[in-house]
Amino acid sequence: MRASAFVYPWDVNGDPGAPERIAGLGVDQVTLASAYHSTRALTPRHPRHRIVTAEYAAVYYPAGDHWADRRLRPHPAGDWAPGDAYGEAAEALAGAGLDVHTWVILAHSSRLGAEHPDTSVVNAYGDRYPWAPCIAQPATRAYLTDLAAEAAVRPGAAGTELESLGWYGLQHLHAHDKTAGVALGDAGQYLMALCFCPACRAGYAEQGLDADELATAVQEALEPLWRGAADDGGWPTVEKLLGEPVAAATRAWRDGRARTLQEAAMAAVRAAAPEGFQVLLHADPVAYHCGANAGVDPAHVLSVADGVVVPCAGGTALLTPFAEHARADTVLAANFTVVSGMGGGPGTLAADAARARALGATELRLYHAGLASDGDLAAVREALR
């Protein structure tokens, strides 16, 4: 199976040994961040640093002049990835014989929400989620579509992986996150992700819903969760709490906005890309799910994308719905965490890959070559060998 390792530019730049070390894992490709959210990352082998703090969401290349007069625009990185950090790393990795694909984070930016609060998701209580741009707003959709095309199609890149191209909700892993005190479950996460910004309020009206009444219903539905009496049956629980017609109307609005944004972003990438450029989406086959792996309808997304990257850290079951709709040339990449300290299992990678292949996976994604210890990387080398 073809394998690709996720990499940040700062894992490579300033470390002359990094490209050969990554190639030596036995991977064919790297998925290199070109636009990324804020993070704090360990760099256990870098000769100049051990911790990198990316303070805000940024692009790791010089953004085009066409952004100059735009209200919503990407920001250059600070000293953690200055200049064309992506281009420098991509050139070094290609020099080691690796194919380079871009890794683009889209609807997940705390800086966007801080500078432009009106762009953020607003929950039923009126709380804003500054890390979660509302993908129903026209200006935000235009920004994300243009960012997707520019950040994806970098010089020398043979393809891209688009992450967070859909609704984002409460699950963020924010700095010093303190949101795990109540187990929300799938139903609670969905209810807490419902947006009540002006664009979404108008969208609910198009579906025959009164936004104020819906917000009240959501608050009432969530009340048992705050008391610790969660009834998490997934979507059937949402239907029970809101009533099937109301629940279906919220889905009709949200699913439509996510689907058309994904179509527009992928079309923009293809329009900017050379022939044969591969476009993959980080995706979850449960369409109402929010987060980095966008909830999608498998049949639809595989009709517009070349394939998907599927989270498999908790098991490989999510591959099956995509495999049922895959074409002969569909890329179905199983994404495994190989960092032991982050709950990954590099020692079981060979067995995990075999299970994924049996369920239809055609490729592997390994998270993350820069974060893993020497021991983790040795286990990856052995598994891929």
ZILINKA-V895671 format. One record per residue. N is the residue number from 1. RES is the residue in three letters. NEAR is the number of other ideal C-beta (glycine too) atoms within 10 Angstrom. Layout:
<<N,RES,NEAR> <N,RES,NEAR>>
This chain:
<<1,MET,14> <2,ARG,13> <3,ALA,21> <4,SER,27> <5,ALA,29> <6,PHE,22> <7,VAL,27> <8,TYR,26> <9,PRO,28> <10,TRP,24> <11,ASP,29> <12,VAL,28> <13,ASN,21> <14,GLY,15> <15,ASP,19> <16,PRO,11> <17,GLY,12> <18,ALA,24> <19,PRO,22> <20,GLU,14> <21,ARG,18> <22,ILE,22> <23,ALA,17> <24,GLY,12> <25,LEU,22> <26,GLY,14> <27,VAL,23> <28,ASP,16> <29,GLN,19> <30,VAL,28> <31,THR,29> <32,LEU,29> <33,ALA,31> <34,SER,28> <35,ALA,27> <36,TYR,25> <37,HIS,21> <38,SER,17> <39,THR,17> <40,ARG,11> <41,ALA,18> <42,LEU,18> <43,THR,19> <44,PRO,15> <45,ARG,16> <46,HIS,19> <47,PRO,10> <48,ARG,9> <49,HIS,14> <50,ARG,10> <51,ILE,11> <52,VAL,19> <53,THR,12> <54,ALA,20> <55,GLU,14> <56,TYR,17> <57,ALA,23> <58,ALA,24> <59,VAL,25> <60,TYR,31> <61,TYR,25> <62,PRO,11> <63,ALA,17> <64,GLY,12> <65,ASP,7> <66,HIS,10> <67,TRP,16> <68,ALA,8> <69,ASP,7> <70,ARG,12> <71,ARG,9> <72,LEU,19> <73,ARG,17> <74,PRO,22> <75,HIS,15> <76,PRO,15> <77,ALA,23> <78,GLY,12> <79,ASP,8> <80,TRP,20> <81,ALA,25> <82,PRO,13> <83,GLY,13> <84,ASP,17> <85,ALA,24> <86,TYR,30> <87,GLY,20> <88,GLU,18> <89,ALA,28> <90,ALA,27> <91,GLU,15> <92,ALA,20> <93,LEU,26> <94,ALA,17> <95,GLY,11> <96,ALA,15> <97,GLY,10> <98,LEU,23> <99,ASP,18> <100,VAL,25> <101,HIS,24> <102,THR,27> <103,TRP,27> <104,VAL,29> <105,ILE,23> <106,LEU,29> <107,ALA,29> <108,HIS,21> <109,SER,32> <110,SER,20> <111,ARG,17> <112,LEU,26> <113,GLY,21> <114,ALA,13> <115,GLU,15> <116,HIS,18> <117,PRO,11> <118,ASP,14> <119,THR,23> <120,SER,25> <121,VAL,29> <122,VAL,21> <123,ASN,23> <124,ALA,21> <125,TYR,11> <126,GLY,8> <127,ASP,12> <128,ARG,17> <129,TYR,21> <130,PRO,19> <131,TRP,26> <132,ALA,29> <133,PRO,27> <134,CYS,25> <135,ILE,27> <136,ALA,24> <137,GLN,23> <138,PRO,8> <139,ALA,15> <140,THR,22> <141,ARG,20> <142,ALA,14> <143,TYR,24> <144,LEU,26> <145,THR,21> <146,ASP,21> <147,LEU,24> <148,ALA,27> <149,ALA,21> <150,GLU,22> <151,ALA,27> <152,ALA,28> <153,VAL,22> <154,ARG,22> <155,PRO,11> <156,GLY,12> <157,ALA,23> <158,ALA,15> <159,GLY,23> <160,THR,27> <161,GLU,28> <162,LEU,28> <163,GLU,26> <164,SER,24> <165,LEU,29> <166,GLY,30> <167,TRP,27> <168,TYR,25> <169,GLY,22> <170,LEU,21> <171,GLN,18> <172,HIS,18> <173,LEU,10> <174,HIS,14> <175,ALA,9> <176,HIS,4> <177,ASP,9> <178,LYS,6> <179,THR,12> <180,ALA,7> <181,GLY,7> <182,VAL,13> <183,ALA,10> <184,LEU,21> <185,GLY,16> <186,ASP,16> <187,ALA,26> <188,GLY,23> <189,GLN,18> <190,TYR,28> <191,LEU,26> <192,MET,22> <193,ALA,23> <194,LEU,24> <195,CYS,29> <196,PHE,21> <197,CYS,20> <198,PRO,14> <199,ALA,19> <200,CYS,23> <201,ARG,18> <202,ALA,12> <203,GLY,21> <204,TYR,24> <205,ALA,13> <206,GLU,11> <207,GLN,17> <208,GLY,10> <209,LEU,20> <210,ASP,12> <211,ALA,17> <212,ASP,11> <213,GLU,11> <214,LEU,22> <215,ALA,19> <216,THR,12> <217,ALA,20> <218,VAL,23> <219,GLN,14> <220,GLU,12> <221,ALA,20> <222,LEU,20> <223,GLU,11> <224,PRO,13> <225,LEU,20> <226,TRP,13> <227,ARG,8> <228,GLY,9> <229,ALA,8> <230,ALA,17> <231,ASP,13> <232,ASP,13> <233,GLY,13> <234,GLY,14> <235,TRP,16> <236,PRO,12> <237,THR,20> <238,VAL,26> <239,GLU,17> <240,LYS,14> <241,LEU,22> <242,LEU,23> <243,GLY,13> <244,GLU,11> <245,PRO,11> <246,VAL,20> <247,ALA,23> <248,ALA,13> <249,ALA,19> <250,THR,23> <251,ARG,17> <252,ALA,16> <253,TRP,20> <254,ARG,26> <255,ASP,18> <256,GLY,14> <257,ARG,21> <258,ALA,24> <259,ARG,18> <260,THR,13> <261,LEU,23> <262,GLN,25> <263,GLU,16> <264,ALA,17> <265,ALA,26> <266,MET,24> <267,ALA,15> <268,ALA,20> <269,VAL,25> <270,ARG,17> <271,ALA,9> <272,ALA,14> <273,ALA,18> <274,PRO,9> <275,GLU,5> <276,GLY,8> <277,PHE,18> <278,GLN,17> <279,VAL,23> <280,LEU,25> <281,LEU,25> <282,HIS,26> <283,ALA,31> <284,ASP,22> <285,PRO,23> <286,VAL,16> <287,ALA,20> <288,TYR,21> <289,HIS,23> <290,CYS,25> <291,GLY,24> <292,ALA,21> <293,ASN,23> <294,ALA,28> <295,GLY,21> <296,VAL,28> <297,ASP,17> <298,PRO,22> <299,ALA,12> <300,HIS,15> <301,VAL,26> <302,LEU,23> <303,SER,11> <304,VAL,16> <305,ALA,22> <306,ASP,19> <307,GLY,24> <308,VAL,27> <309,VAL,26> <310,VAL,29> <311,PRO,21> <312,CYS,23> <313,ALA,16> <314,GLY,9> <315,GLY,11> <316,THR,22> <317,ALA,12> <318,LEU,22> <319,LEU,25> <320,THR,13> <321,PRO,17> <322,PHE,25> <323,ALA,19> <324,GLU,12> <325,HIS,16> <326,ALA,18> <327,ARG,10> <328,ALA,5> <329,ASP,8> <330,THR,17> <331,VAL,21> <332,LEU,22> <333,ALA,26> <334,ALA,27> <335,ASN,24> <336,PHE,24> <337,THR,24> <338,VAL,29> <339,VAL,20> <340,SER,15> <341,GLY,12> <342,MET,14> <343,GLY,9> <344,GLY,23> <345,GLY,16> <346,PRO,24> <347,GLY,17> <348,THR,14> <349,LEU,22> <350,ALA,14> <351,ALA,11> <352,ASP,23> <353,ALA,22> <354,ALA,12> <355,ARG,16> <356,ALA,25> <357,ARG,17> <358,ALA,11> <359,LEU,17> <360,GLY,17> <361,ALA,26> <362,THR,18> <363,GLU,21> <364,LEU,28> <365,ARG,28> <366,LEU,30> <367,TYR,20> <368,HIS,22> <369,ALA,25> <370,GLY,25> <371,LEU,21> <372,ALA,27> <373,SER,15> <374,ASP,10> <375,GLY,11> <376,ASP,25> <377,LEU,22> <378,ALA,14> <379,ALA,21> <380,VAL,26> <381,ARG,15> <382,GLU,14> <383,ALA,22> <384,LEU,18> <385,ARG,8>>
